Amino acid sequence: MPPRLHCPPPLQEGAVFDLPPAAARHVQVLRLQPGDEVTLFDGTGGEWQAQVAKMGRADVAVRVGAYRAIDRQPAREVHLALGVPANDRMDWLVEKAAELGVASIQPLATERSVLRLSGERAQRRQAHWQSIAAAACEQCGGNRVPVVHALAEFAQWQPLAGAALRFLSFDADARPLLPAPAAPIVLLSGPEGGLSPAETQRARSLGFEPVTLGPRVLRAETAPIAALSALVLAAS
Protein backbone atom coordinates (compact mmCIF):
# COMPACT_ATOMS: atom_id res chain seq x y z
CA MET A 1 0.00 0.00 0.00
CA PRO A 2 1.47 3.41 -0.95
CA PRO A 3 2.32 5.78 1.91
CA ARG A 4 -0.48 8.20 2.81
CA LEU A 5 0.38 11.90 3.06
CA HIS A 6 -1.77 14.74 4.33
CA CYS A 7 -1.57 17.92 2.23
CA PRO A 8 -3.52 21.17 2.70
CA PRO A 9 -6.41 21.70 0.29
CA PRO A 10 -7.12 22.08 -2.50
CA LEU A 11 -5.70 19.09 -4.37
CA GLN A 12 -6.33 18.81 -8.11
CA GLU A 13 -5.64 16.10 -10.66
CA GLY A 14 -2.63 16.95 -12.84
CA ALA A 15 -1.11 19.43 -10.39
CA VAL A 16 2.63 19.28 -9.64
CA PHE A 17 3.76 20.89 -6.38
CA ASP A 18 6.20 20.64 -3.49
CA LEU A 19 4.96 18.72 -0.48
CA PRO A 20 4.65 20.55 2.84
CA PRO A 21 7.72 20.07 5.08
CA ALA A 22 6.30 17.29 7.28
CA ALA A 23 5.11 15.24 4.31
CA ALA A 24 8.41 15.80 2.49
CA ARG A 25 10.37 14.53 5.50
CA HIS A 26 8.16 11.46 5.58
CA VAL A 27 8.96 10.70 1.93
CA GLN A 28 12.68 11.20 2.53
CA VAL A 29 12.68 8.94 5.59
CA LEU A 30 11.01 6.22 3.50
CA ARG A 31 13.68 6.78 0.81
CA LEU A 32 11.12 6.97 -1.96
CA GLN A 33 12.32 7.78 -5.45
CA PRO A 34 10.83 9.58 -8.49
CA GLY A 35 8.07 7.43 -9.92
CA ASP A 36 7.15 5.85 -6.58
CA GLU A 37 3.46 6.03 -5.71
CA VAL A 38 1.92 7.85 -2.76
CA THR A 39 -1.64 8.59 -1.69
CA LEU A 40 -2.57 12.20 -0.93
CA PHE A 41 -5.56 13.49 1.05
CA ASP A 42 -6.45 17.02 2.05
CA GLY A 43 -8.62 16.17 5.04
CA THR A 44 -11.96 17.16 3.49
CA GLY A 45 -12.86 13.75 2.06
CA GLY A 46 -11.59 11.43 -0.65
CA GLU A 47 -8.00 10.81 -1.73
CA TRP A 48 -5.74 11.16 -4.77
CA GLN A 49 -3.28 8.81 -6.38
CA ALA A 50 0.07 10.55 -6.91
CA GLN A 51 3.69 9.92 -7.84
CA VAL A 52 6.93 11.39 -6.59
CA ALA A 53 8.07 13.73 -9.38
CA LYS A 54 11.34 15.07 -7.93
CA MET A 55 13.52 14.49 -4.88
CA GLY A 56 15.60 17.39 -3.65
CA ARG A 57 17.78 17.80 -0.59
CA ALA A 58 15.00 19.42 1.39
CA ASP A 59 12.03 19.42 -0.98
CA VAL A 60 9.92 16.73 -2.63
CA ALA A 61 7.65 17.38 -5.61
CA VAL A 62 4.66 15.18 -6.46
CA ARG A 63 2.36 14.86 -9.45
CA VAL A 64 -1.31 14.42 -8.53
CA GLY A 65 -3.23 11.67 -10.30
CA ALA A 66 -6.80 10.39 -10.20
CA TYR A 67 -9.24 11.24 -7.44
CA ARG A 68 -10.97 8.45 -5.49
CA ALA A 69 -14.15 9.24 -3.59
CA ILE A 70 -13.33 7.02 -0.60
CA ASP A 71 -14.88 7.89 2.75
CA ARG A 72 -14.03 5.86 5.85
CA GLN A 73 -15.94 7.91 8.40
CA PRO A 74 -18.14 6.18 11.00
CA ALA A 75 -21.87 6.09 10.39
CA ARG A 76 -22.46 8.16 13.56
CA GLU A 77 -21.02 11.69 13.80
CA VAL A 78 -19.51 12.31 17.23
CA HIS A 79 -17.94 15.55 18.45
CA LEU A 80 -15.84 15.44 21.63
CA ALA A 81 -15.73 18.32 24.10
CA LEU A 82 -13.06 17.71 26.72
CA GLY A 83 -11.72 19.19 29.88
CA VAL A 84 -8.05 19.09 28.87
CA PRO A 85 -6.12 16.41 30.81
CA ALA A 86 -2.62 17.08 32.12
CA ASN A 87 0.81 16.26 30.70
CA ASP A 88 0.88 14.48 27.34
CA ARG A 89 -2.42 12.67 27.88
CA MET A 90 -4.23 15.06 25.55
CA ASP A 91 -1.80 14.12 22.76
CA TRP A 92 -2.74 10.46 23.18
CA LEU A 93 -6.43 11.30 23.38
CA VAL A 94 -6.37 13.35 20.15
CA GLU A 95 -4.50 10.59 18.33
CA LYS A 96 -6.90 7.83 19.36
CA ALA A 97 -10.01 9.94 18.77
CA ALA A 98 -8.81 10.74 15.23
CA GLU A 99 -8.14 7.04 14.58
CA LEU A 100 -11.70 6.21 15.65
CA GLY A 101 -13.17 8.84 13.33
CA VAL A 102 -14.22 11.66 15.67
CA ALA A 103 -15.78 14.58 13.78
CA SER A 104 -14.17 17.35 15.88
CA ILE A 105 -12.46 17.95 19.20
CA GLN A 106 -13.16 20.93 21.45
CA PRO A 107 -10.57 21.40 24.23
CA LEU A 108 -12.11 23.11 27.26
CA ALA A 109 -10.61 24.94 30.22
CA THR A 110 -12.62 23.94 33.29
CA GLU A 111 -12.45 24.70 36.99
CA ARG A 112 -10.49 21.53 37.74
CA SER A 113 -8.23 21.61 34.69
CA VAL A 114 -4.57 21.16 35.62
CA LEU A 115 -3.20 22.36 32.29
CA ARG A 116 -3.57 26.13 31.90
CA LEU A 117 -2.98 27.66 28.48
CA SER A 118 -3.51 31.11 27.02
CA GLY A 119 -2.36 33.38 24.22
CA GLU A 120 0.43 32.19 21.94
CA ARG A 121 1.06 29.10 24.04
CA ALA A 122 -2.55 27.97 23.56
CA GLN A 123 -2.29 28.59 19.81
CA ARG A 124 0.89 26.51 19.57
CA ARG A 125 -0.73 23.66 21.48
CA GLN A 126 -3.80 23.78 19.23
CA ALA A 127 -1.57 23.55 16.13
CA HIS A 128 0.31 20.66 17.77
CA TRP A 129 -2.91 18.77 18.44
CA GLN A 130 -4.12 19.42 14.90
CA SER A 131 -0.91 17.95 13.48
CA ILE A 132 -1.37 14.86 15.68
CA ALA A 133 -4.89 14.42 14.28
CA ALA A 134 -3.60 14.66 10.69
CA ALA A 135 -0.79 12.15 11.36
CA ALA A 136 -3.30 9.74 12.91
CA CYS A 137 -5.45 9.96 9.76
CA GLU A 138 -2.38 9.23 7.61
CA GLN A 139 -1.87 6.03 9.56
CA CYS A 140 -5.46 4.79 9.87
CA GLY A 141 -6.81 5.61 6.41
CA GLY A 142 -9.14 8.41 7.46
CA ASN A 143 -9.70 11.00 4.73
CA ARG A 144 -11.43 13.58 6.91
CA VAL A 145 -9.14 15.17 9.49
CA PRO A 146 -11.11 16.22 12.58
CA VAL A 147 -10.88 19.90 13.43
CA VAL A 148 -9.23 20.57 16.77
CA HIS A 149 -10.83 23.82 17.87
CA ALA A 150 -9.12 26.57 19.84
CA LEU A 151 -9.16 26.11 23.59
CA ALA A 152 -12.34 27.59 25.05
CA GLU A 153 -13.49 28.45 28.56
CA PHE A 154 -16.28 26.09 29.52
CA ALA A 155 -18.22 28.94 31.13
CA GLN A 156 -18.52 30.70 27.72
CA TRP A 157 -18.57 27.70 25.36
CA GLN A 158 -21.68 26.85 23.35
CA PRO A 159 -22.16 23.33 21.91
CA LEU A 160 -22.98 22.50 18.31
CA ALA A 161 -26.54 23.54 17.50
CA GLY A 162 -28.92 20.76 16.56
CA ALA A 163 -26.80 17.94 18.00
CA ALA A 164 -27.81 15.45 20.67
CA LEU A 165 -25.97 16.50 23.86
CA ARG A 166 -24.56 13.95 26.33
CA PHE A 167 -22.10 14.27 29.22
CA LEU A 168 -20.30 11.50 31.10
CA SER A 169 -21.53 11.43 34.68
CA PHE A 170 -21.87 9.39 37.88
CA ASP A 171 -25.06 11.25 38.85
CA ALA A 172 -27.91 9.07 40.05
CA ASP A 173 -30.06 9.90 37.03
CA ALA A 174 -27.36 9.04 34.47
CA ARG A 175 -28.56 6.45 31.99
CA PRO A 176 -26.47 4.05 29.85
CA LEU A 177 -24.62 5.60 26.93
CA LEU A 178 -26.26 3.17 24.51
CA PRO A 179 -28.61 3.09 22.74
CA ALA A 180 -27.83 6.52 21.30
CA PRO A 181 -29.61 8.64 18.69
CA ALA A 182 -28.53 8.49 15.06
CA ALA A 183 -28.20 12.29 14.97
CA PRO A 184 -24.81 13.98 15.49
CA ILE A 185 -23.73 13.79 19.12
CA VAL A 186 -21.68 16.17 21.24
CA LEU A 187 -20.06 14.15 24.03
CA LEU A 188 -18.79 16.19 26.98
CA SER A 189 -16.20 14.77 29.37
CA GLY A 190 -14.48 16.45 32.28
CA PRO A 191 -10.79 16.65 33.26
CA GLU A 192 -9.15 14.89 36.18
CA GLY A 193 -11.68 15.18 39.01
CA GLY A 194 -14.56 15.69 36.59
CA LEU A 195 -16.75 18.71 36.09
CA SER A 196 -17.46 20.86 39.14
CA PRO A 197 -21.02 21.02 40.51
CA ALA A 198 -21.48 24.44 38.91
CA GLU A 199 -20.23 23.13 35.57
CA THR A 200 -22.49 20.10 35.81
CA GLN A 201 -25.42 22.45 36.37
CA ARG A 202 -24.40 24.55 33.38
CA ALA A 203 -24.11 21.45 31.20
CA ARG A 204 -27.63 20.46 32.17
CA SER A 205 -28.91 23.97 31.49
CA LEU A 206 -27.42 23.76 27.98
CA GLY A 207 -29.40 20.58 27.36
CA PHE A 208 -26.75 17.94 28.08
CA GLU A 209 -28.14 14.66 29.37
CA PRO A 210 -26.04 12.59 31.82
CA VAL A 211 -24.84 9.19 30.61
CA THR A 212 -22.68 6.55 32.27
CA LEU A 213 -20.14 3.94 31.19
CA GLY A 214 -20.76 1.86 34.32
CA PRO A 215 -19.48 1.83 37.90
CA ARG A 216 -15.73 1.88 37.19
CA VAL A 217 -13.89 5.21 37.48
CA LEU A 218 -11.94 5.74 34.26
CA ARG A 219 -9.12 8.22 33.75
CA ALA A 220 -9.84 11.54 32.10
CA GLU A 221 -8.21 10.40 28.86
CA THR A 222 -9.73 6.90 28.94
CA ALA A 223 -13.41 7.69 29.48
CA PRO A 224 -14.04 9.76 26.32
CA ILE A 225 -12.17 7.25 24.14
CA ALA A 226 -14.17 4.37 25.61
CA ALA A 227 -17.41 6.28 24.98
CA LEU A 228 -16.38 7.28 21.46
CA SER A 229 -15.48 3.68 20.66
CA ALA A 230 -18.87 2.46 21.85
CA LEU A 231 -20.74 5.11 19.85
CA VAL A 232 -18.95 4.63 16.53
CA LEU A 233 -18.74 0.83 16.71
CA ALA A 234 -22.41 0.53 17.62
CA ALA A 235 -23.29 2.54 14.50
CA SER A 236 -21.07 0.57 12.11
C-alpha positions as a Python dict, from the first residue, in 0.01 Angstrom:
ca = {
    (1, 'M'): (0, 0, 0),
    (2, 'P'): (147, 341, -95),
    (3, 'P'): (232, 578, 191),
    (4, 'R'): (-48, 820, 281),
    (5, 'L'): (38, 1190, 306),
    (6, 'H'): (-177, 1474, 433),
    (7, 'C'): (-157, 1792, 223),
    (8, 'P'): (-352, 2117, 270),
    (9, 'P'): (-641, 2170, 29),
    (10, 'P'): (-712, 2208, -250),
    (11, 'L'): (-570, 1909, -437),
    (12, 'Q'): (-633, 1881, -811),
    (13, 'E'): (-564, 1610, -1066),
    (14, 'G'): (-263, 1695, -1284),
    (15, 'A'): (-111, 1943, -1039),
    (16, 'V'): (263, 1928, -964),
    (17, 'F'): (376, 2089, -638),
    (18, 'D'): (620, 2064, -349),
    (19, 'L'): (496, 1872, -48),
    (20, 'P'): (465, 2055, 284),
    (21, 'P'): (772, 2007, 508),
    (22, 'A'): (630, 1729, 728),
    (23, 'A'): (511, 1524, 431),
    (24, 'A'): (841, 1580, 249),
    (25, 'R'): (1037, 1453, 550),
    (26, 'H'): (816, 1146, 558),
    (27, 'V'): (896, 1070, 193),
    (28, 'Q'): (1268, 1120, 253),
    (29, 'V'): (1268, 894, 559),
    (30, 'L'): (1101, 622, 350),
    (31, 'R'): (1368, 678, 81),
    (32, 'L'): (1112, 697, -196),
    (33, 'Q'): (1232, 778, -545),
    (34, 'P'): (1083, 958, -849),
    (35, 'G'): (807, 743, -992),
    (36, 'D'): (715, 585, -658),
    (37, 'E'): (346, 603, -571),
    (38, 'V'): (192, 785, -276),
    (39, 'T'): (-164, 859, -169),
    (40, 'L'): (-257, 1220, -93),
    (41, 'F'): (-556, 1349, 105),
    (42, 'D'): (-645, 1702, 205),
    (43, 'G'): (-862, 1617, 504),
    (44, 'T'): (-1196, 1716, 349),
    (45, 'G'): (-1286, 1375, 206),
    (46, 'G'): (-1159, 1143, -65),
    (47, 'E'): (-800, 1081, -173),
    (48, 'W'): (-574, 1116, -477),
    (49, 'Q'): (-328, 881, -638),
    (50, 'A'): (7, 1055, -691),
    (51, 'Q'): (369, 992, -784),
    (52, 'V'): (693, 1139, -659),
    (53, 'A'): (807, 1373, -938),
    (54, 'K'): (1134, 1507, -793),
    (55, 'M'): (1352, 1449, -488),
    (56, 'G'): (1560, 1739, -365),
    (57, 'R'): (1778, 1780, -59),
    (58, 'A'): (1500, 1942, 139),
    (59, 'D'): (1203, 1942, -98),
    (60, 'V'): (992, 1673, -263),
    (61, 'A'): (765, 1738, -561),
    (62, 'V'): (466, 1518, -646),
    (63, 'R'): (236, 1486, -945),
    (64, 'V'): (-131, 1442, -853),
    (65, 'G'): (-323, 1167, -1030),
    (66, 'A'): (-680, 1039, -1020),
    (67, 'Y'): (-924, 1124, -744),
    (68, 'R'): (-1097, 845, -549),
    (69, 'A'): (-1415, 924, -359),
    (70, 'I'): (-1333, 702, -60),
    (71, 'D'): (-1488, 789, 275),
    (72, 'R'): (-1403, 586, 585),
    (73, 'Q'): (-1594, 791, 840),
    (74, 'P'): (-1814, 618, 1100),
    (75, 'A'): (-2187, 609, 1039),
    (76, 'R'): (-2246, 816, 1356),
    (77, 'E'): (-2102, 1169, 1380),
    (78, 'V'): (-1951, 1231, 1723),
    (79, 'H'): (-1794, 1555, 1845),
    (80, 'L'): (-1584, 1544, 2163),
    (81, 'A'): (-1573, 1832, 2410),
    (82, 'L'): (-1306, 1771, 2672),
    (83, 'G'): (-1172, 1919, 2988),
    (84, 'V'): (-805, 1909, 2887),
    (85, 'P'): (-612, 1641, 3081),
    (86, 'A'): (-262, 1708, 3212),
    (87, 'N'): (81, 1626, 3070),
    (88, 'D'): (88, 1448, 2734),
    (89, 'R'): (-242, 1267, 2788),
    (90, 'M'): (-423, 1506, 2555),
    (91, 'D'): (-180, 1412, 2276),
    (92, 'W'): (-274, 1046, 2318),
    (93, 'L'): (-643, 1130, 2338),
    (94, 'V'): (-637, 1335, 2015),
    (95, 'E'): (-450, 1059, 1833),
    (96, 'K'): (-690, 783, 1936),
    (97, 'A'): (-1001, 994, 1877),
    (98, 'A'): (-881, 1074, 1523),
    (99, 'E'): (-814, 704, 1458),
    (100, 'L'): (-1170, 621, 1565),
    (101, 'G'): (-1317, 884, 1333),
    (102, 'V'): (-1422, 1166, 1567),
    (103, 'A'): (-1578, 1458, 1378),
    (104, 'S'): (-1417, 1735, 1588),
    (105, 'I'): (-1246, 1795, 1920),
    (106, 'Q'): (-1316, 2093, 2145),
    (107, 'P'): (-1057, 2140, 2423),
    (108, 'L'): (-1211, 2311, 2726),
    (109, 'A'): (-1061, 2494, 3022),
    (110, 'T'): (-1262, 2394, 3329),
    (111, 'E'): (-1245, 2470, 3699),
    (112, 'R'): (-1049, 2153, 3774),
    (113, 'S'): (-823, 2161, 3469),
    (114, 'V'): (-457, 2116, 3562),
    (115, 'L'): (-320, 2236, 3229),
    (116, 'R'): (-357, 2613, 3190),
    (117, 'L'): (-298, 2766, 2848),
    (118, 'S'): (-351, 3111, 2702),
    (119, 'G'): (-236, 3338, 2422),
    (120, 'E'): (43, 3219, 2194),
    (121, 'R'): (106, 2910, 2404),
    (122, 'A'): (-255, 2797, 2356),
    (123, 'Q'): (-229, 2859, 1981),
    (124, 'R'): (89, 2651, 1957),
    (125, 'R'): (-73, 2366, 2148),
    (126, 'Q'): (-380, 2378, 1923),
    (127, 'A'): (-157, 2355, 1613),
    (128, 'H'): (31, 2066, 1777),
    (129, 'W'): (-291, 1877, 1844),
    (130, 'Q'): (-412, 1942, 1490),
    (131, 'S'): (-91, 1795, 1348),
    (132, 'I'): (-137, 1486, 1568),
    (133, 'A'): (-489, 1442, 1428),
    (134, 'A'): (-360, 1466, 1069),
    (135, 'A'): (-79, 1215, 1136),
    (136, 'A'): (-330, 974, 1291),
    (137, 'C'): (-545, 996, 976),
    (138, 'E'): (-238, 923, 761),
    (139, 'Q'): (-187, 603, 956),
    (140, 'C'): (-546, 479, 987),
    (141, 'G'): (-681, 561, 641),
    (142, 'G'): (-914, 841, 746),
    (143, 'N'): (-970, 1100, 473),
    (144, 'R'): (-1143, 1358, 691),
    (145, 'V'): (-914, 1517, 949),
    (146, 'P'): (-1111, 1622, 1258),
    (147, 'V'): (-1088, 1990, 1343),
    (148, 'V'): (-923, 2057, 1677),
    (149, 'H'): (-1083, 2382, 1787),
    (150, 'A'): (-912, 2657, 1984),
    (151, 'L'): (-916, 2611, 2359),
    (152, 'A'): (-1234, 2759, 2505),
    (153, 'E'): (-1349, 2845, 2856),
    (154, 'F'): (-1628, 2609, 2952),
    (155, 'A'): (-1822, 2894, 3113),
    (156, 'Q'): (-1852, 3070, 2772),
    (157, 'W'): (-1857, 2770, 2536),
    (158, 'Q'): (-2168, 2685, 2335),
    (159, 'P'): (-2216, 2333, 2191),
    (160, 'L'): (-2298, 2250, 1831),
    (161, 'A'): (-2654, 2354, 1750),
    (162, 'G'): (-2892, 2076, 1656),
    (163, 'A'): (-2680, 1794, 1800),
    (164, 'A'): (-2781, 1545, 2067),
    (165, 'L'): (-2597, 1650, 2386),
    (166, 'R'): (-2456, 1395, 2633),
    (167, 'F'): (-2210, 1427, 2922),
    (168, 'L'): (-2030, 1150, 3110),
    (169, 'S'): (-2153, 1143, 3468),
    (170, 'F'): (-2187, 939, 3788),
    (171, 'D'): (-2506, 1125, 3885),
    (172, 'A'): (-2791, 907, 4005),
    (173, 'D'): (-3006, 990, 3703),
    (174, 'A'): (-2736, 904, 3447),
    (175, 'R'): (-2856, 645, 3199),
    (176, 'P'): (-2647, 405, 2985),
    (177, 'L'): (-2462, 560, 2693),
    (178, 'L'): (-2626, 317, 2451),
    (179, 'P'): (-2861, 309, 2274),
    (180, 'A'): (-2783, 652, 2130),
    (181, 'P'): (-2961, 864, 1869),
    (182, 'A'): (-2853, 849, 1506),
    (183, 'A'): (-2820, 1229, 1497),
    (184, 'P'): (-2481, 1398, 1549),
    (185, 'I'): (-2373, 1379, 1912),
    (186, 'V'): (-2168, 1617, 2124),
    (187, 'L'): (-2006, 1415, 2403),
    (188, 'L'): (-1879, 1619, 2698),
    (189, 'S'): (-1620, 1477, 2937),
    (190, 'G'): (-1448, 1645, 3228),
    (191, 'P'): (-1079, 1665, 3326),
    (192, 'E'): (-915, 1489, 3618),
    (193, 'G'): (-1168, 1518, 3901),
    (194, 'G'): (-1456, 1569, 3659),
    (195, 'L'): (-1675, 1871, 3609),
    (196, 'S'): (-1746, 2086, 3914),
    (197, 'P'): (-2102, 2102, 4051),
    (198, 'A'): (-2148, 2444, 3891),
    (199, 'E'): (-2023, 2313, 3557),
    (200, 'T'): (-2249, 2010, 3581),
    (201, 'Q'): (-2542, 2245, 3637),
    (202, 'R'): (-2440, 2455, 3338),
    (203, 'A'): (-2411, 2145, 3120),
    (204, 'R'): (-2763, 2046, 3217),
    (205, 'S'): (-2891, 2397, 3149),
    (206, 'L'): (-2742, 2376, 2798),
    (207, 'G'): (-2940, 2058, 2736),
    (208, 'F'): (-2675, 1794, 2808),
    (209, 'E'): (-2814, 1466, 2937),
    (210, 'P'): (-2604, 1259, 3182),
    (211, 'V'): (-2484, 919, 3061),
    (212, 'T'): (-2268, 655, 3227),
    (213, 'L'): (-2014, 394, 3119),
    (214, 'G'): (-2076, 186, 3432),
    (215, 'P'): (-1948, 183, 3790),
    (216, 'R'): (-1573, 188, 3719),
    (217, 'V'): (-1389, 521, 3748),
    (218, 'L'): (-1194, 574, 3426),
    (219, 'R'): (-912, 822, 3375),
    (220, 'A'): (-984, 1154, 3210),
    (221, 'E'): (-821, 1040, 2886),
    (222, 'T'): (-973, 690, 2894),
    (223, 'A'): (-1341, 769, 2948),
    (224, 'P'): (-1404, 976, 2632),
    (225, 'I'): (-1217, 725, 2414),
    (226, 'A'): (-1417, 437, 2561),
    (227, 'A'): (-1741, 628, 2498),
    (228, 'L'): (-1638, 728, 2146),
    (229, 'S'): (-1548, 368, 2066),
    (230, 'A'): (-1887, 246, 2185),
    (231, 'L'): (-2074, 511, 1985),
    (232, 'V'): (-1895, 463, 1653),
    (233, 'L'): (-1874, 83, 1671),
    (234, 'A'): (-2241, 53, 1762),
    (235, 'A'): (-2329, 254, 1450),
    (236, 'S'): (-2107, 57, 1211),
}
